[in-house]
């Protein structure tokens, strides 16, 4: 584990497991690196260097009180600094769940030389349609307001299906829920409003992202099924895997199937 210092001094939690091709996992909004804990040992054993980290305002990273400390540009710079620590001078596979997938796409467009491949998990390229974007902004504001008023334990209980999965009794889901509940509500609310709610779409830029990409989506994650199809069609070197029986938190709900798909993808990349 390490503390990576952001460009504005914010302390970022990061950790790395194993040796080999670096695979950096970025989480969904309001979740933490603990959501990726089930993948650390299995992917490391398969030859990956698994990098976990927390956005500013999330998990074990610092949560600045100033709303102006939160922006997509800062988050992308934070990710770059985590990669500088975990894999200096080496391109990485970026794995992103939900908002983390969109952030990974933005990073790929800005720094193509630093990206070896993409894992886009129950994610999407943002909303090009203004009405869809407005709907997302309203939903994000509802999340921020709920967290501020009711707290994170109530939030993770209410939104279990989209934070820890449809089987909250699983040990990995319980651990992820505890990590979510321990966060700073103010930091998450700032992140939701200043980063996630306003991140621009990248759908028109997908054809220019010419790296191997694996699009993974849970069979029962209806809000993201169409987005997965779009990304798989528009990214030049993408393929899609639909995980049977899984919802939004596919890596916890169906860990073995998820890990098998990722390991197969990484092995294919290693032979190219």
N, C-alpha and C positions, 0 to 999 in steps of 0.2 A: 504494500500500500504506500501511497505517496500523497503529498499535498502539492499540487501544481499551481503556481501563482499566475493568475490571469494578467492581462495587460494593464488593467486598472487596479491590480492588487487583490482582487477577490481570490480567496482560497478555494481551490477545486479539488474534490476527492477523486482519486484515480487509483486503480490497481491493475496488475497484470499477472496472468497465470500461464505458465507453460512457455515453450520456445517454438519458434517457427514463424509461419506467415502471420503477421499481426491482423487481428480481427477486432475492431473497436465497435462496441455495442452502445448505441444511444437509446435512451428510454422514451416512453410515451410521456406526455405532459402529466405532471402530478405523481408519477411513479419514480422509482429510484433504481440504482444499480442492483439492488437486491432482487429485482424482477428477473435479472439475467443470471442469478446465482446457479440455477440448475444447469446452465451451459458451461460453466467454468471448467469443471473437471473433465467432462466428456470430450469437449473440443480440444482442450489442452492435451489430453491423452492421444488424440488423433493427429497431433502435430501442429496445432495453432497456438499463437500467443494471444490469449483472450484478454482484451482490454475492456474494463468496466469503468464507468465514470458517472458523476452526477453533474447535471447542469447547475449553474448558479441558481440559488433559491431552492434547490432540491437536495434531498438526501443528506449526506455529510458535507456537502459544499456549503460555503457561506451564503447567507441570504441578505444582500445589501438592503438597507431600509429605503434608499433613494430609488424611486421608480425609474429614473433616468439611467440607472445602471443596467437596465434590462432592454436588450434589443437583439434582433436576429444577428446583426453584424458582430455583436459581442459574443454571442453564443458560438458562432462559427469560428471566431478567433480563439475562443476557449477550447474548442475541439482541436484546432490546429496545435495548440500548446500541449494538450494531452498527448497528441500523436508525437510531438517533438520529444516528450519524455519517454513514451512507451516504445517508439520505433523511429529513432532519429535517422533521417536520411533514407527511410525505406517507405515505399508506398504501402498503404494498408487497405484491407477490405473493410468497408464501412457497413455496419449492420444497424438498421434503425427500425424501431417499432412505432407505428402511428406517427405522431409528430416527428419522432426521431428519423423516420424514413424521409420525410420532407426536408429536414435539416441536412441529412446526408446527401440528398440530391443537390441542394443549394451549395454545399461544400464542394461537391464534385464539379459543379459548373465553375466555381471560382478557382479551384486548385486541382485541375485534372491530373497534373503530374504526381499528386500525392495519393491518388486513389487507384487501387489495383482491381477492385471489384466492389459490388454492391449486394447487400442482403436487405431487401425491402419487405418488411413484415407487417401485414395487416395495416397497410399505409396507403397514401395517395399522393398525387402531385400537386395538391392544392386546388382551389376553386376558381376557375376562369369565369364562370357564370356569376354576375354580380348578385343575383338573388341567393344563390347558394352560398356565396361568401358572406352575405348579410346574415343568413341563417346560422352559419358557423360562428360568426362574431357574437351573435346573441346567445348561442349555446355556451360559448366560452365565458361570457360575462355571467351567465347563470352559475357556471361552475365556480368562478372566482367568488361570487357573492355568497354561495352556499358555504364554501370553505371558510370565508371570513366570519360568517354568522354562526355556523353550526360546528365548525371544527373538522379536523381530518379523520378522526375515528368515525364520526357519523358519515362523512363523505365516502370512505372506503366501504362501509357497510351498505350504503345506498348504491354505490357504483361498482360493486364487486366484479360484475361481469366484464367491465371495461378497465379494471385496474389490476385485479389479481386472478380473474378467470371465473368460469361458471362452476368451479368446484372449490370453493373457498376452504373446504376442510382439508385439502391437500397440504402437507407440511411446507412445501415451497410457497404455496399461496398464503399460508398463515405468516410465514416469515416476511414475505413481500408486504403483507398488510400491516404488520408491525412497523416496518420501515417507513411506509407511507404515513402512518398515523403519527410518527415522531417528527415530522417536518414542521417548518415554520409556515403557518397559513399566509402571512403577509407576503413572504417571498414567492410562494406559488401563485398568489393572486396577481402580483406584479408581472410574473412570467407569463401567465395566461393572457393578460391584457396587452402587454407590451411586445410579446414575442409570438406566441402561438396564434392569437386572434388576427394578427396583421401580416403574417408571413405570406409573401406573394406566391402565386402559383408558378410552376415550372413546366406545365404540360407542353407548351410550345417548344421548350428547350430539350425535351427528352431525346429526340433523335441525335443530338450532338454529344450525348454521353456514351462514348464508345468503349465501354468496359464490360466484362462479363457481369451479368446481374441475375440474381435469383429472386423472384417475386413469390413470397409465401403468404397464403391467406387461409384462414380457417373456413371450413365449409359452411359453418353457421354464422359467420361474421358478415351478415347481409349488407351493412353500410359500406363495406370495403370490397365486395366482390367485383363490382363494376370498375372501381379504381385499379384493382389488380389486373384486370383485363386490359385496361388502357395502358398501364405502364409496361406490361409484357409485350403489347403490340408496338408501342412507340420506341422503346429502348432497343437499339440495334442488336444487342447481343444478350437478350433476356430470355429466360424461360420461367414458367410459372408452375408452382406446386400448390395444389389445394389439399389441405390436411383434413381427412374425414373426421367428423365428430367434434371438431374444434371451433371455438368462437374467437373472440378478439385476442385473448391472451394465449395464443397458440403454443408458445414455448413452455408454458407451465401446464396447460391443460393436456397437451399431448407431447410431452417432452421427448420421448423416444423417437417418434415420427419426425418431429422438428429437427432434432439433432442429426438423425440419419440423413435428412435432406441437405442440411448444411454441410455435413462432413463429405457427402458425395460431391457437392458443388466445389468445395475446397480442394478435394482430390483431383477433380477435373481441371481446375485452374493450375494445379501444380504440374500437370503433365503437358500444359501448353507451352 
